[in-house]
Amino acid sequence: MKVFNKNNIVTAVFVLLLYVLGQILISAGIIDSYILLNLIVIGINIILAVSLNLITGFTGQFSLGHAAFMSIGAYASAVVTAKFSLPFGAGIIAGAVIAAIAGIAIGIPTLRLKGDYLAIATLGFGEIVRIIILNNEYLGGASGLNDIPQYTNWAWMFAMVALTIVLIKNFINSKSGRACIAIREDEIATESMGVNTTFYKVLAFGTGAFFAGIAGALYSGYFYFIKPDAFGFMKSIDILVIVVFGGMGSIMGSVVGAIALSVISLLLQGFPELRMVIYSVILFLIMVYRPQGIMGNYRFRLFKRGGIQNASVNSK
């Protein structure tokens, strides 16, 4: 227990120093607005990938509607901060809670489905959300919602990324998380042991949607302006590619995948027509030569006795 506590303290100090270093570099002007923009995008992608990995990687539920939960969080937070002039914290909470409610609402009727049928159902849900926003004048309709206060900064982004990783890691290591992993490995056997598989699948879906809502709130709180097209089907594919690239069932993989593919996207921003082609090639190569992803089934663990390393999950 003493070693465990020591590891937690060392990890907390490391994370705090990383935050302070970033803040110093921003204050000194070394990290300018352009670099900060890309760091914010990377942070948002990390939250999205880790939260989708909980649903797809750890619970084994193939979802193509994650961008819809992000859009719900983005618009809910924008309404709270721009139209009601409430603090950004209230916007984040509203976005996360409403997205979680939507996740539970769509999860209850659809998570009895499996495989391709579940993917199609979640894809349809994403399009329904997009069309509702598109035809809602209060939310700006097709023109989008503008004049959103810019609250998202290094501190908010860093805090939300850290919170997401810590809470999802703890969820996975809990009784509920072990039930989700058991469902992924063999749902029939898990159900035969008396586990309410539908409950845990809905729980994972709602939890993943909650954090996707946080990512959406950070997005709307940084870019002043949001429109439905930013949260379409291709955004869900982007998030899924990050998860597959990093490793299904690996929090560290989601972090590494989000950073790597965000950098690749940045390098290809002058060639937008090639981005999805490159993504497709990367996904093909990963599935052929390393189907377990870059990080395989390794989980996020910064410190352990003997130094910095990763600890394998016994998921097979």
C-alpha atoms as a printed R data frame, in Angstrom:
    type eleno elety resid chain resno       x       y       z
1   ATOM     1    CA   MET     A     1   0.000   0.000   0.000
2   ATOM     2    CA   LYS     A     2   2.897   2.343   0.791
3   ATOM     3    CA   VAL     A     3   4.357   1.756  -2.668
4   ATOM     4    CA   PHE     A     4   0.948   2.381  -4.206
5   ATOM     5    CA   ASN     A     5   0.565   5.655  -2.326
6   ATOM     6    CA   LYS     A     6   4.100   6.691  -3.234
7   ATOM     7    CA   ASN     A     7   3.417   5.981  -6.896
8   ATOM     8    CA   ASN     A     8   0.256   8.079  -6.767
9   ATOM     9    CA   ILE     A     9   2.134  10.979  -5.203
10  ATOM    10    CA   VAL     A    10   4.945  10.805  -7.765
11  ATOM    11    CA   THR     A    11   2.433  10.642 -10.609
12  ATOM    12    CA   ALA     A    12   0.505  13.625  -9.242
13  ATOM    13    CA   VAL     A    13   3.726  15.640  -8.919
14  ATOM    14    CA   PHE     A    14   4.736  14.732 -12.486
15  ATOM    15    CA   VAL     A    15   1.348  15.793 -13.869
16  ATOM    16    CA   LEU     A    16   1.446  19.032 -11.871
17  ATOM    17    CA   LEU     A    17   4.944  19.835 -13.155
18  ATOM    18    CA   LEU     A    18   3.800  19.160 -16.720
19  ATOM    19    CA   TYR     A    19   0.927  21.589 -16.265
20  ATOM    20    CA   VAL     A    20   3.177  24.247 -14.698
21  ATOM    21    CA   LEU     A    21   5.734  23.839 -17.498
22  ATOM    22    CA   GLY     A    22   3.030  24.380 -20.106
23  ATOM    23    CA   GLN     A    23   1.730  27.434 -18.273
24  ATOM    24    CA   ILE     A    24   5.240  28.906 -18.065
25  ATOM    25    CA   LEU     A    25   5.847  28.344 -21.784
26  ATOM    26    CA   ILE     A    26   2.516  30.006 -22.603
27  ATOM    27    CA   SER     A    27   3.256  32.990 -20.358
28  ATOM    28    CA   ALA     A    28   6.713  33.345 -21.920
29  ATOM    29    CA   GLY     A    29   5.222  33.345 -25.419
30  ATOM    30    CA   ILE     A    30   7.111  30.207 -26.448
31  ATOM    31    CA   ILE     A    31   3.775  28.452 -26.898
32  ATOM    32    CA   ASP     A    32   1.906  30.901 -29.110
33  ATOM    33    CA   SER     A    33  -1.778  30.908 -30.015
34  ATOM    34    CA   TYR     A    34  -1.243  28.541 -32.962
35  ATOM    35    CA   ILE     A    35   0.583  25.936 -30.883
36  ATOM    36    CA   LEU     A    36  -1.985  26.315 -28.101
37  ATOM    37    CA   LEU     A    37  -4.778  25.744 -30.621
38  ATOM    38    CA   ASN     A    38  -3.224  22.441 -31.632
39  ATOM    39    CA   LEU     A    39  -2.654  21.427 -28.008
40  ATOM    40    CA   ILE     A    40  -6.328  22.120 -27.287
41  ATOM    41    CA   VAL     A    41  -7.345  19.989 -30.288
42  ATOM    42    CA   ILE     A    42  -5.069  17.164 -29.132
43  ATOM    43    CA   GLY     A    43  -6.550  17.352 -25.637
44  ATOM    44    CA   ILE     A    44 -10.099  17.203 -27.000
45  ATOM    45    CA   ASN     A    45  -9.166  14.220 -29.178
46  ATOM    46    CA   ILE     A    46  -7.651  12.435 -26.173
47  ATOM    47    CA   ILE     A    47 -10.895  12.833 -24.221
48  ATOM    48    CA   LEU     A    48 -12.951  11.624 -27.185
49  ATOM    49    CA   ALA     A    49 -10.697   8.631 -27.851
50  ATOM    50    CA   VAL     A    50 -10.466   7.523 -24.215
51  ATOM    51    CA   SER     A    51 -14.239   7.801 -23.777
52  ATOM    52    CA   LEU     A    52 -14.982   5.891 -26.992
53  ATOM    53    CA   ASN     A    53 -12.439   3.260 -25.987
54  ATOM    54    CA   LEU     A    54 -14.481   2.621 -22.860
55  ATOM    55    CA   ILE     A    55 -17.471   1.795 -25.061
56  ATOM    56    CA   THR     A    56 -15.761   0.044 -27.957
57  ATOM    57    CA   GLY     A    57 -12.428  -1.177 -26.622
58  ATOM    58    CA   PHE     A    58 -13.279  -2.225 -23.076
59  ATOM    59    CA   THR     A    59 -16.968  -3.137 -23.418
60  ATOM    60    CA   GLY     A    60 -16.909  -4.348 -27.022
61  ATOM    61    CA   GLN     A    61 -19.823  -2.219 -28.274
62  ATOM    62    CA   PHE     A    62 -19.205  -0.885 -31.788
63  ATOM    63    CA   SER     A    63 -20.452   2.717 -31.786
64  ATOM    64    CA   LEU     A    64 -20.419   5.147 -34.711
65  ATOM    65    CA   GLY     A    65 -22.301   7.939 -32.964
66  ATOM    66    CA   HIS     A    66 -19.688   9.403 -30.643
67  ATOM    67    CA   ALA     A    67 -19.581  12.719 -32.490
68  ATOM    68    CA   ALA     A    68 -23.284  13.130 -31.690
69  ATOM    69    CA   PHE     A    69 -22.548  13.135 -27.960
70  ATOM    70    CA   MET     A    70 -19.774  15.628 -28.577
71  ATOM    71    CA   SER     A    71 -22.214  17.874 -30.449
72  ATOM    72    CA   ILE     A    72 -24.758  17.651 -27.626
73  ATOM    73    CA   GLY     A    73 -22.102  18.726 -25.141
74  ATOM    74    CA   ALA     A    74 -20.900  21.510 -27.426
75  ATOM    75    CA   TYR     A    75 -24.337  23.010 -28.030
76  ATOM    76    CA   ALA     A    76 -25.516  22.573 -24.436
77  ATOM    77    CA   SER     A    77 -22.426  24.336 -23.104
78  ATOM    78    CA   ALA     A    78 -22.700  27.069 -25.741
79  ATOM    79    CA   VAL     A    79 -26.325  27.766 -24.808
80  ATOM    80    CA   VAL     A    80 -25.503  27.881 -21.092
81  ATOM    81    CA   THR     A    81 -22.539  30.249 -21.506
82  ATOM    82    CA   ALA     A    82 -23.644  32.375 -24.483
83  ATOM    83    CA   LYS     A    83 -27.408  32.643 -24.032
84  ATOM    84    CA   PHE     A    84 -27.689  32.379 -20.235
85  ATOM    85    CA   SER     A    85 -24.313  33.963 -19.398
86  ATOM    86    CA   LEU     A    86 -23.472  31.289 -16.833
87  ATOM    87    CA   PRO     A    87 -19.895  30.256 -15.909
88  ATOM    88    CA   PHE     A    88 -17.997  27.825 -18.095
89  ATOM    89    CA   GLY     A    89 -18.011  25.217 -15.333
90  ATOM    90    CA   ALA     A    90 -21.805  25.194 -15.493
91  ATOM    91    CA   GLY     A    91 -21.578  24.809 -19.266
92  ATOM    92    CA   ILE     A    92 -19.266  21.803 -18.967
93  ATOM    93    CA   ILE     A    93 -21.523  20.145 -16.398
94  ATOM    94    CA   ALA     A    94 -24.623  20.798 -18.512
95  ATOM    95    CA   GLY     A    95 -22.962  19.476 -21.657
96  ATOM    96    CA   ALA     A    96 -21.662  16.349 -19.933
97  ATOM    97    CA   VAL     A    97 -24.914  15.539 -18.116
98  ATOM    98    CA   ILE     A    98 -27.171  16.095 -21.136
99  ATOM    99    CA   ALA     A    99 -24.834  14.019 -23.321
100 ATOM   100    CA   ALA     A   100 -24.874  11.241 -20.700
101 ATOM   101    CA   ILE     A   101 -28.680  11.301 -20.582
102 ATOM   102    CA   ALA     A   102 -28.741  11.048 -24.375
103 ATOM   103    CA   GLY     A   103 -26.268   8.164 -24.204
104 ATOM   104    CA   ILE     A   104 -28.430   6.290 -21.720
105 ATOM   105    CA   ALA     A   105 -31.597   7.073 -23.683
106 ATOM   106    CA   ILE     A   106 -30.152   5.701 -26.914
107 ATOM   107    CA   GLY     A   107 -28.332   2.898 -25.131
108 ATOM   108    CA   ILE     A   108 -31.357   1.293 -23.480
109 ATOM   109    CA   PRO     A   109 -33.165   0.401 -26.738
110 ATOM   110    CA   THR     A   110 -30.120  -0.165 -28.969
111 ATOM   111    CA   LEU     A   111 -27.569  -2.007 -26.824
112 ATOM   112    CA   ARG     A   112 -29.555  -5.213 -27.130
113 ATOM   113    CA   LEU     A   113 -28.244  -5.126 -30.686
114 ATOM   114    CA   LYS     A   114 -24.793  -6.405 -31.556
115 ATOM   115    CA   GLY     A   115 -22.080  -5.859 -34.138
116 ATOM   116    CA   ASP     A   116 -23.112  -4.231 -37.398
117 ATOM   117    CA   TYR     A   117 -26.683  -3.654 -36.214
118 ATOM   118    CA   LEU     A   118 -25.484  -1.615 -33.239
119 ATOM   119    CA   ALA     A   119 -23.111   0.346 -35.476
120 ATOM   120    CA   ILE     A   120 -25.945   1.197 -37.868
121 ATOM   121    CA   ALA     A   121 -28.237   2.195 -34.980
122 ATOM   122    CA   THR     A   122 -25.642   4.536 -33.443
123 ATOM   123    CA   LEU     A   123 -24.845   5.950 -36.873
124 ATOM   124    CA   GLY     A   124 -28.534   6.691 -37.356
125 ATOM   125    CA   PHE     A   125 -28.699   8.343 -33.935
126 ATOM   126    CA   GLY     A   126 -25.795  10.597 -34.883
127 ATOM   127    CA   GLU     A   127 -27.528  11.709 -38.053
128 ATOM   128    CA   ILE     A   128 -30.789  12.342 -36.179
129 ATOM   129    CA   VAL     A   129 -28.997  14.622 -33.714
130 ATOM   130    CA   ARG     A   130 -27.259  16.467 -36.534
131 ATOM   131    CA   ILE     A   131 -30.510  17.007 -38.459
132 ATOM   132    CA   ILE     A   132 -32.350  18.196 -35.332
133 ATOM   133    CA   ILE     A   133 -29.650  20.798 -34.706
134 ATOM   134    CA   LEU     A   134 -29.586  21.686 -38.395
135 ATOM   135    CA   ASN     A   135 -33.284  22.573 -38.309
136 ATOM   136    CA   ASN     A   136 -33.322  24.307 -34.926
137 ATOM   137    CA   GLU     A   137 -33.189  28.082 -35.292
138 ATOM   138    CA   TYR     A   138 -32.557  28.592 -31.579
139 ATOM   139    CA   LEU     A   139 -29.295  26.683 -32.015
140 ATOM   140    CA   GLY     A   140 -28.396  28.625 -35.148
141 ATOM   141    CA   GLY     A   141 -29.558  26.021 -37.644
142 ATOM   142    CA   ALA     A   142 -27.336  25.449 -40.659
143 ATOM   143    CA   SER     A   143 -25.603  28.789 -40.099
144 ATOM   144    CA   GLY     A   144 -24.264  27.630 -36.757
145 ATOM   145    CA   LEU     A   145 -24.117  29.187 -33.309
146 ATOM   146    CA   ASN     A   146 -21.678  32.062 -32.849
147 ATOM   147    CA   ASP     A   147 -20.541  34.604 -30.249
148 ATOM   148    CA   ILE     A   148 -19.672  31.811 -27.831
149 ATOM   149    CA   PRO     A   149 -17.419  33.070 -25.009
150 ATOM   150    CA   GLN     A   150 -13.884  31.704 -25.266
151 ATOM   151    CA   TYR     A   151 -13.330  30.045 -21.910
152 ATOM   152    CA   THR     A   152 -11.299  26.997 -22.904
153 ATOM   153    CA   ASN     A   153  -7.629  27.486 -22.114
154 ATOM   154    CA   TRP     A   154  -4.599  25.407 -21.147
155 ATOM   155    CA   ALA     A   155  -5.815  25.002 -17.555
156 ATOM   156    CA   TRP     A   156  -9.324  23.831 -18.471
157 ATOM   157    CA   MET     A   157  -8.059  21.486 -21.179
158 ATOM   158    CA   PHE     A   158  -5.335  19.960 -19.009
159 ATOM   159    CA   ALA     A   159  -7.675  19.509 -16.047
160 ATOM   160    CA   MET     A   160 -10.387  17.831 -18.136
161 ATOM   161    CA   VAL     A   161  -7.918  15.478 -19.859
162 ATOM   162    CA   ALA     A   162  -6.431  14.452 -16.507
163 ATOM   163    CA   LEU     A   163  -9.891  14.037 -14.969
164 ATOM   164    CA   THR     A   164 -11.074  11.900 -17.890
165 ATOM   165    CA   ILE     A   165  -8.075   9.574 -17.760
166 ATOM   166    CA   VAL     A   166  -8.189   9.179 -13.972
167 ATOM   167    CA   LEU     A   167 -11.943   8.564 -13.752
168 ATOM   168    CA   ILE     A   168 -12.124   6.147 -16.688
169 ATOM   169    CA   LYS     A   169  -9.041   4.280 -15.437
170 ATOM   170    CA   ASN     A   170 -10.677   3.923 -12.012
171 ATOM   171    CA   PHE     A   171 -13.934   2.837 -13.650
172 ATOM   172    CA   ILE     A   172 -12.126   0.119 -15.605
173 ATOM   173    CA   ASN     A   173 -10.408  -1.137 -12.448
174 ATOM   174    CA   SER     A   174 -13.709  -1.230 -10.549
175 ATOM   175    CA   LYS     A   175 -16.299  -4.004 -10.352
176 ATOM   176    CA   SER     A   176 -18.269  -2.300 -13.131
177 ATOM   177    CA   GLY     A   177 -15.186  -2.112 -15.329
178 ATOM   178    CA   ARG     A   178 -14.404  -5.787 -14.838
179 ATOM   179    CA   ALA     A   179 -17.995  -6.583 -15.790
180 ATOM   180    CA   CYS     A   180 -17.604  -4.530 -18.980
181 ATOM   181    CA   ILE     A   181 -14.397  -6.376 -19.893
182 ATOM   182    CA   ALA     A   182 -16.111  -9.705 -19.221
183 ATOM   183    CA   ILE     A   183 -18.933  -8.662 -21.570
184 ATOM   184    CA   ARG     A   184 -16.379  -7.884 -24.256
185 ATOM   185    CA   GLU     A   185 -14.679 -11.259 -23.855
186 ATOM   186    CA   ASP     A   186 -17.812 -13.432 -23.745
187 ATOM   187    CA   GLU     A   187 -21.192 -11.801 -23.258
188 ATOM   188    CA   ILE     A   188 -23.132 -15.062 -23.165
189 ATOM   189    CA   ALA     A   189 -20.901 -16.562 -20.477
190 ATOM   190    CA   THR     A   190 -21.019 -13.330 -18.487
191 ATOM   191    CA   GLU     A   191 -24.810 -13.255 -18.633
192 ATOM   192    CA   SER     A   192 -25.014 -16.905 -17.617
193 ATOM   193    CA   MET     A   193 -23.108 -15.999 -14.431
194 ATOM   194    CA   GLY     A   194 -25.927 -13.674 -13.409
195 ATOM   195    CA   VAL     A   195 -24.398 -10.398 -14.575
196 ATOM   196    CA   ASN     A   196 -26.905  -7.873 -15.924
197 ATOM   197    CA   THR     A   197 -25.060  -7.274 -19.185
198 ATOM   198    CA   THR     A   198 -27.556  -4.727 -20.509
199 ATOM   199    CA   PHE     A   199 -27.115  -2.576 -17.390
200 ATOM   200    CA   TYR     A   200 -23.332  -2.505 -17.673
201 ATOM   201    CA   LYS     A   201 -23.406  -1.825 -21.402
202 ATOM   202    CA   VAL     A   202 -25.763   1.105 -20.852
203 ATOM   203    CA   LEU     A   203 -23.551   2.293 -17.974
204 ATOM   204    CA   ALA     A   204 -20.467   2.228 -20.201
205 ATOM   205    CA   PHE     A   205 -22.367   3.960 -22.990
206 ATOM   206    CA   GLY     A   206 -23.638   6.698 -20.675
207 ATOM   207    CA   THR     A   207 -20.202   7.185 -19.111
208 ATOM   208    CA   GLY     A   208 -18.516   7.437 -22.506
209 ATOM   209    CA   ALA     A   209 -21.156   9.918 -23.657
210 ATOM   210    CA   PHE     A   210 -20.607  11.971 -20.474
211 ATOM   211    CA   PHE     A   211 -16.938  12.520 -21.287
212 ATOM   212    CA   ALA     A   212 -17.677  13.110 -24.978
213 ATOM   213    CA   GLY     A   213 -19.966  15.903 -23.761
214 ATOM   214    CA   ILE     A   214 -17.034  17.398 -21.848
215 ATOM   215    CA   ALA     A   215 -14.955  17.305 -25.035
216 ATOM   216    CA   GLY     A   216 -17.761  19.070 -26.886
217 ATOM   217    CA   ALA     A   217 -17.959  21.765 -24.206
218 ATOM   218    CA   LEU     A   218 -14.214  22.389 -24.507
219 ATOM   219    CA   TYR     A   219 -14.590  22.569 -28.284
220 ATOM   220    CA   SER     A   220 -17.373  25.163 -28.254
221 ATOM   221    CA   GLY     A   221 -15.595  27.076 -25.497
222 ATOM   222    CA   TYR     A   222 -12.548  27.600 -27.661
223 ATOM   223    CA   PHE     A   223 -13.720  28.120 -31.224
224 ATOM   224    CA   TYR     A   224 -16.347  30.866 -30.676
225 ATOM   225    CA   PHE     A   225 -18.486  29.277 -33.409
226 ATOM   226    CA   ILE     A   226 -19.959  25.812 -33.949
227 ATOM   227    CA   LYS     A   227 -22.091  24.305 -36.692
228 ATOM   228    CA   PRO     A   228 -23.664  20.857 -37.214
229 ATOM   229    CA   ASP     A   229 -21.286  19.851 -40.013
230 ATOM   230    CA   ALA     A   230 -18.393  19.760 -37.528
231 ATOM   231    CA   PHE     A   231 -20.017  16.780 -35.785
232 ATOM   232    CA   GLY     A   232 -20.980  14.592 -38.712
233 ATOM   233    CA   PHE     A   233 -20.305  10.944 -39.493
234 ATOM   234    CA   MET     A   234 -16.686  11.599 -40.480
235 ATOM   235    CA   LYS     A   235 -15.920  12.997 -37.026
236 ATOM   236    CA   SER     A   236 -17.092   9.729 -35.483
237 ATOM   237    CA   ILE     A   237 -14.849   7.882 -37.923
238 ATOM   238    CA   ASP     A   238 -11.907  10.102 -36.946
239 ATOM   239    CA   ILE     A   239 -12.396   9.194 -33.285
240 ATOM   240    CA   LEU     A   240 -12.755   5.486 -34.080
241 ATOM   241    CA   VAL     A   241  -9.553   5.535 -36.154
242 ATOM   242    CA   ILE     A   242  -7.678   7.030 -33.184
243 ATOM   243    CA   VAL     A   243  -8.961   4.241 -30.922
244 ATOM   244    CA   VAL     A   244  -8.073   1.469 -33.382
245 ATOM   245    CA   PHE     A   245  -4.698   3.048 -34.153
246 ATOM   246    CA   GLY     A   246  -3.740   3.343 -30.494
247 ATOM   247    CA   GLY     A   247  -5.161   0.020 -29.397
248 ATOM   248    CA   MET     A   248  -8.613  -1.226 -28.458
249 ATOM   249    CA   GLY     A   249  -8.818  -1.561 -24.699
250 ATOM   250    CA   SER     A   250  -5.787   0.632 -24.011
251 ATOM   251    CA   ILE     A   251  -6.043   4.057 -22.385
252 ATOM   252    CA   MET     A   252  -2.390   4.739 -23.133
253 ATOM   253    CA   GLY     A   253  -3.079   3.732 -26.727
254 ATOM   254    CA   SER     A   254  -5.868   6.300 -26.976
255 ATOM   255    CA   VAL     A   255  -3.529   9.015 -25.691
256 ATOM   256    CA   VAL     A   256  -0.718   8.045 -28.069
257 ATOM   257    CA   GLY     A   257  -3.123   7.601 -30.984
258 ATOM   258    CA   ALA     A   258  -4.752  10.987 -30.405
259 ATOM   259    CA   ILE     A   259  -1.387  12.742 -30.304
260 ATOM   260    CA   ALA     A   260   0.022  10.912 -33.335
261 ATOM   261    CA   LEU     A   261  -3.010  11.298 -35.597
262 ATOM   262    CA   SER     A   262  -3.568  14.911 -34.530
263 ATOM   263    CA   VAL     A   263   0.004  15.683 -35.579
264 ATOM   264    CA   ILE     A   264  -0.509  13.833 -38.875
265 ATOM   265    CA   SER     A   265  -3.724  15.787 -39.475
266 ATOM   266    CA   LEU     A   266  -1.839  19.008 -38.739
267 ATOM   267    CA   LEU     A   267   0.860  18.133 -41.257
268 ATOM   268    CA   LEU     A   268  -1.799  17.323 -43.873
269 ATOM   269    CA   GLN     A   269  -3.960  20.393 -43.295
270 ATOM   270    CA   GLY     A   270  -2.775  21.813 -46.618
271 ATOM   271    CA   PHE     A   271  -4.042  18.658 -48.345
272 ATOM   272    CA   PRO     A   272  -7.542  18.075 -46.917
273 ATOM   273    CA   GLU     A   273  -8.503  15.699 -49.708
274 ATOM   274    CA   LEU     A   274  -5.619  13.401 -48.748
275 ATOM   275    CA   ARG     A   275  -6.329  13.284 -45.022
276 ATOM   276    CA   MET     A   276  -8.967  10.547 -45.119
277 ATOM   277    CA   VAL     A   277  -6.945   8.634 -47.710
278 ATOM   278    CA   ILE     A   278  -3.939   8.668 -45.381
279 ATOM   279    CA   TYR     A   279  -6.173   7.721 -42.442
280 ATOM   280    CA   SER     A   280  -7.569   4.805 -44.461
281 ATOM   281    CA   VAL     A   281  -4.087   3.582 -45.381
282 ATOM   282    CA   ILE     A   282  -2.952   3.842 -41.747
283 ATOM   283    CA   LEU     A   283  -6.030   1.939 -40.572
284 ATOM   284    CA   PHE     A   284  -5.479  -0.753 -43.219
285 ATOM   285    CA   LEU     A   285  -1.828  -1.218 -42.270
286 ATOM   286    CA   ILE     A   286  -2.662  -1.344 -38.567
287 ATOM   287    CA   MET     A   287  -5.390  -3.952 -39.088
288 ATOM   288    CA   VAL     A   288  -3.110  -6.110 -41.261
289 ATOM   289    CA   TYR     A   289   0.209  -5.882 -39.414
290 ATOM   290    CA   ARG     A   290  -0.778  -4.941 -35.852
291 ATOM   291    CA   PRO     A   291  -4.508  -5.498 -35.294
292 ATOM   292    CA   GLN     A   292  -4.101  -4.903 -31.556
293 ATOM   293    CA   GLY     A   293  -3.015  -1.311 -32.266
294 ATOM   294    CA   ILE     A   294   0.208   0.548 -31.532
295 ATOM   295    CA   MET     A   295   0.003   0.023 -27.767
296 ATOM   296    CA   GLY     A   296  -1.757  -3.334 -27.917
297 ATOM   297    CA   ASN     A   297  -3.694  -4.034 -24.725
298 ATOM   298    CA   TYR     A   298  -1.435  -1.982 -22.481
299 ATOM   299    CA   ARG     A   299  -3.073   0.308 -20.003
300 ATOM   300    CA   PHE     A   300  -2.122   3.759 -18.792
301 ATOM   301    CA   ARG     A   301   0.304   3.637 -15.875
302 ATOM   302    CA   LEU     A   302   3.027   6.223 -15.538
303 ATOM   303    CA   PHE     A   303   4.952   4.953 -12.578
304 ATOM   304    CA   LYS     A   304   5.689   1.599 -11.096
305 ATOM   305    CA   ARG     A   305   8.457   0.217  -8.911
306 ATOM   306    CA   GLY     A   306  11.645   0.382 -10.968
307 ATOM   307    CA   GLY     A   307  10.737   3.292 -13.195
308 ATOM   308    CA   ILE     A   308   8.389   4.494 -15.857
309 ATOM   309    CA   GLN     A   309   6.642   1.708 -17.697
310 ATOM   310    CA   ASN     A   310   3.327   0.244 -18.760
311 ATOM   311    CA   ALA     A   311   1.532  -2.607 -17.079
312 ATOM   312    CA   SER     A   312  -0.250  -5.189 -19.182
313 ATOM   313    CA   VAL     A   313  -3.925  -5.898 -18.713
314 ATOM   314    CA   ASN     A   314  -4.889  -9.527 -18.422
315 ATOM   315    CA   SER     A   315  -7.692  -9.214 -20.911
316 ATOM   316    CA   LYS     A   316  -7.123 -12.358 -22.800
